[in-house]
Amino acid sequence: MSTDKPTVLILCTGNSCRSHLAEGILRAAAGDVLNVVSAGSKPAGYVHPLAIRAMAEIGIDISGHRSKSWNEFMAPPVETVITVCGNADQACPIFPGQVNRHHWPFDDPAHATGTEEEQFAVFRRVRNEIRQRFEAYAAGRHDAVKARGAKLAEVKR
């Protein structure tokens, strides 16, 4: 993990759907200024195929992602933790270096019922909700980096 960019850890329970959607979207939107990773309190052991399909639909490939335990992130400094489900928020430990914590709950598309296309419609909806929230967050992080850069330029004058 690169140490020159702050790390944002996105957590849910299973690390199979929502956290991977959010990780892919945030990495695409702000990977130039943030290390973005995801994990779960009780990893499912796989990334849901419909999550992979939903992200491919918007041009983001998460097929190489794997389901990880949050224990993998106890040693490296984590600047921001974002929980995307209630269970992870309630069970969330404090991570080394953690400065910020946000809780943005989203429905779990893995619990969708019906035909595969009906389930996929839920994945799309949740992906779009996550995309709206995380792209706005990425824009704010970019603005903060620009503001720091302008402030440093001012100081150097």
C-alpha positions in Angstrom: 0.0 0.0 0.0 1.3 3.4 -1.0 2.1 5.7 2.0 2.1 9.0 0.0 -1.7 9.1 -0.1 -4.1 8.8 2.8 -5.9 5.5 3.0 -9.7 5.2 3.0 -11.1 1.9 4.2 -14.7 1.1 3.2 -16.3 -1.5 5.4 -19.4 -3.7 5.4 -20.1 -7.1 6.9 -19.5 -9.5 4.0 -17.2 -7.5 1.7 -19.0 -9.0 -1.2 -21.2 -6.2 -2.7 -21.6 -2.7 -1.3 -18.0 -2.1 -0.1 -16.7 -3.3 -3.5 -19.1 -1.1 -5.4 -17.9 1.9 -3.2 -14.2 0.9 -3.5 -14.4 0.7 -7.3 -16.2 4.0 -7.6 -14.1 5.9 -5.2 -10.8 4.5 -6.6 -12.0 5.6 -10.1 -13.0 9.0 -8.9 -10.1 9.8 -6.4 -7.5 7.1 -6.8 -5.0 9.8 -7.8 -5.2 11.3 -4.2 -6.4 8.4 -2.1 -5.5 4.8 -1.5 -8.9 3.1 -1.5 -9.5 -0.4 0.0 -12.4 -2.4 1.3 -13.0 -5.1 3.8 -15.6 -6.8 5.9 -16.1 -7.8 9.5 -17.2 -11.3 8.4 -15.9 -11.7 4.8 -18.1 -13.7 2.5 -15.1 -15.1 0.6 -16.2 -13.9 -2.8 -17.2 -10.8 -4.7 -20.8 -11.1 -5.9 -21.1 -11.7 -9.7 -23.9 -9.1 -10.0 -21.7 -6.5 -8.3 -19.0 -7.2 -10.9 -21.6 -7.0 -13.7 -23.1 -3.7 -12.3 -19.6 -2.1 -12.2 -18.6 -3.3 -15.7 -21.8 -1.6 -16.9 -20.3 1.8 -15.9 -16.8 0.9 -17.1 -15.2 -0.1 -13.8 -13.6 -3.5 -13.5 -13.7 -5.0 -10.0 -13.4 -8.6 -11.2 -9.9 -8.7 -9.6 -11.2 -7.7 -6.2 -11.3 -10.2 -3.4 -13.3 -10.4 -0.1 -11.0 -9.4 2.7 -11.1 -9.2 6.5 -10.7 -5.8 8.2 -8.0 -7.5 10.2 -5.7 -7.0 7.2 -5.8 -3.2 7.8 -5.0 -3.1 11.5 -1.3 -2.3 10.9 -1.1 0.2 8.1 -2.4 3.7 9.0 -6.0 4.3 7.9 -7.0 7.9 7.7 -10.7 7.5 7.0 -13.1 4.6 7.7 -16.5 4.6 5.8 -19.0 2.0 6.8 -21.7 1.2 4.3 -23.9 -1.1 6.4 -25.3 -0.9 9.9 -23.7 -4.1 11.2 -20.2 -2.9 10.3 -20.9 0.5 11.8 -21.9 -1.1 15.1 -18.9 -3.5 15.2 -16.3 -1.2 13.7 -13.0 -1.0 15.6 -10.7 2.0 15.7 -7.9 1.6 13.1 -4.3 2.9 13.6 -4.0 6.4 12.3 -7.8 6.8 11.9 -8.8 10.5 11.8 -12.2 10.4 10.2 -15.2 8.0 10.3 -18.4 8.2 8.2 -21.4 5.9 8.2 -23.3 5.9 4.9 -25.7 2.9 5.0 -27.0 1.4 1.7 -29.4 -1.5 1.1 -27.7 -4.8 0.6 -28.3 -5.9 -2.9 -27.2 -9.5 -2.1 -30.6 -9.8 -0.3 -32.6 -8.9 -3.5 -35.1 -11.6 -4.5 -36.8 -12.4 -7.8 -35.4 -13.2 -11.2 -31.7 -12.5 -11.9 -32.8 -9.4 -13.8 -34.9 -8.2 -10.9 -32.0 -8.8 -8.6 -29.7 -6.9 -11.0 -32.1 -3.9 -11.0 -31.4 -3.7 -7.2 -27.7 -3.9 -7.7 -27.9 -1.1 -10.3 -30.0 1.1 -7.9 -27.6 0.6 -5.0 -24.6 1.1 -7.3 -26.1 4.4 -8.5 -26.8 5.5 -4.9 -23.2 4.6 -3.9 -21.9 6.4 -7.0 -23.7 9.6 -6.2 -22.4 9.7 -2.6 -18.8 8.6 -3.2 -18.3 10.8 -6.3 -19.4 13.8 -4.2 -17.0 12.7 -1.5 -14.2 12.3 -4.1 -14.9 15.8 -5.4 -14.6 17.2 -1.9 -11.3 15.4 -1.4 -10.0 16.8 -4.7 -11.1 20.3 -3.6 -9.2 19.9 -0.3 -6.0 18.8 -2.1 -6.3 21.8 -4.4 -6.9 24.2 -1.5 -3.8 22.8 0.3 -1.8 23.2 -2.9 -2.9 26.8 -3.2 -2.1 27.5 0.4 1.4 26.0 0.0 2.0 28.1 -3.1 0.9 31.2 -1.1 3.3 30.4 1.8 6.2 29.9 -0.7 5.8 33.5 -2.1 
